[in-house]
Amino acid sequence: MNEPERRPAAWERGYVHLYTGDGKGKTSAALGLALRAAGAGLPVFIAQFAKGRPSAERAALARLAPLVEVRPFGRPGFVTGAPAPEDIAAAREGLDCARSVLAEGRRRVVILDEAATAAALGLLDVEALLALIDAKPPGVELVITGRNADERLAARADLVTEMRAVKHYFAAGVPAREGIEF
């Protein structure tokens, strides 16, 4: 009888990643991790906060179903000023969904895209995100992305990457382009 293949001890723990900062690339880094995980046969769940409009990234990831599941939790458009009750409700639904996905234990990678931004905008309570980190089962990689990450998220994460804007054509008036920025 053959022994089952053992993964290194690092897999048994699972880690918390935080991709933050004002530069481009936070979601791209998380989706790169999702792509690698799916390529290795690991099931992935992605909750996208404050991103309700259709995107090329979501269309591409849909082709990886059922190994990768992506769910948007937000209305089309950006949240500016005080969040509307619908924005808060969508974000809370996303957090509840992520909590359920973690509890069921079938996904090896769980990505909360723009959750740090959602917390900074008041759509989510940072304490609720910290509780979700505490509830993460062993063996699951939990990834949180977004600008203006609360320092408590950074303190709790095992890996923190800060994207820094050095130069961006958006400042010259170039709008977001389908397939490049969304």
Secondary structure, DSSP 8 states (H G I E B T S, - for coil): --------HHHHH--EEEEEESSS-HHHHHHHHHHHHHHTT--EEEEEET--S--HHHHHHHTTTTTEEEEEES-SS---SS--HHHHHHHHHHHHHHHHHHHHT--SEEEEETHHHHHHTTSS-HHHHHHHHHH--TT-EEEEE-SS--HHHHHH-SEEEEE--S--GGGGT----TTTT-
